[in-house]
């Protein structure tokens, strides 16, 4: 069965891209007994509060047309933020060229933390170039936690 966040991503990606933004990620969380859908969008010139409101309105129409979501959620739309947490391969692709800090499940080259420039990702492998070395290829499954660096 498809996870709700992935279903939401697939359902809404075209709408968001049609509004000239990139859908970076979608999270589904439960807070205070409420189902919350968080959409993270990005744009060439960043994202304004007005952009988030416009995308939110369109997403609400789209989601309300889906029987499983109709009215039973809280919708939040925002930019990924400067220290966005990286979880999915598509996020590493989108943020290629940005600096990040990755915490690894087991040491690589004698360290559990790798900081450097994201070079991209594909086939479940993230490529990152630390300031002090050559490009590393790290399986996504070996990354415990990752954030963009400020």
N, C-alpha and C positions, 0 to 999 in steps of 0.2 A: 504494500500500500504506500502511495506517495505521501511524503511528509507535507504538512500544511504549508510550511514556509516555502518549499520548492514549488508547490502548486500555485501559491500566490505569486511567486516570481515568474513562473511561466505564463500565468494568466495576465499579469500586468506589465510585463516587459515591453511589449509592443506599444502599449498606450504611453508609457513613460518616454520611450525612444521617439515616439511620434510628437512629443512635446519638446523635443531637442535636449533631453537629459539622458543620463545613463542610470539604469537601475543597478546599484552596487550590490545591495543585499536586502533581504526581508527576514525579519525575526518574528516569531510568534512566542509571546510570553503570557503568563497569567499573573496579574498584579491585583491584589485586593479583591480576588474572586472574579476579576474581569479579564476577558480575553483581549489581548492587545496585539495589533499587527503594526510593526515598525518597518517602514520603508525608508531606505537610505538612497538618496539620489545625488548625482553629481552632474556638473555641467562644465563646459569649457571655461566659463568665467566665474565659476563657483555657483552657489545657490543662495538666493535671497529668501526672506520670510514669505514674500509674495509668491515666489516660485513654489515653495512648499505648500502654500494654501491652494494654489491653482491645481497642482498635482493631486492634492488631497481631495479636492472636490470631484475631480474626474475619477479617481480611484474609488471613491464612495459610490458613485453611480455604477461603476463596473462591478464592485463587490456585492452591492445590494441586489444585483441581477442574478447572483448565484445563490440558489436556495440554501446551501449549507452555511453561508456567511450572513445572510440577510439580517441586518440590524443587530446581530449578536456579537459585536466587537467594538473596540475602541481603535481608531485609526490615527497613527502618528506618521508624519512625513518629515524628514530632516536631512541635512547634509551628513556625510559620514563623520565629519569632525577631523581635527588635526591629528588626534591620537586614536583613530578608528581601530577597533579590534579586527584582525584578519582571521577569517575562518574557512572560507571557501576558495577553491582554485581561481574562480573568476575574479575574486577580489585582488589576488596577487597579479593577475593579468592587468586589471584596470589600474593598479597603483605601481606598475613598472616604472622605474626611474625615481621612486620615492625611497626614503630611508625607513627601515623597520628594525624592530628588535624581536627576535624569535627565541623562545625558550624550548629546548629540545627534550624529548623523552629520555634519550641516552646521549652521552657525550659524542661530539664529532670534532676531530682534531683536538681532543683534550678539553673541550669546553661545552657546557650545557646551554650557553647563551651566545647567540650569533647576532651581531649588529652590522648592518650594511645596506647597500642599495639593492632593491628588488630588481631583478633582471627579467622576470616573467615566471610563467608556470605552464606546464602541460603534462598530460598523462600522469597526474597525481604527484608531480615533482616540482618543487619550488626552487628557482635559481636565484641566488643572492651573492653579491660580491662584498665581502667585508673590506673595510678600509686598509687592513693590514695583510691582505692575501688575495689569492685567486678565487674565482667564482666557485661556489659550492652548489651542489645539487642535493636537496634535502627532501625526502619523501614527506608529503603533506601529513601522513599518518604519524610521523615522528615529531611533529610540532605540537607541543602541549598548549602554548599560548603565543600569540603574536600581535603586535601593535605597530601602527605607524609611529615613527619617531617625530617628535616636535621640532 
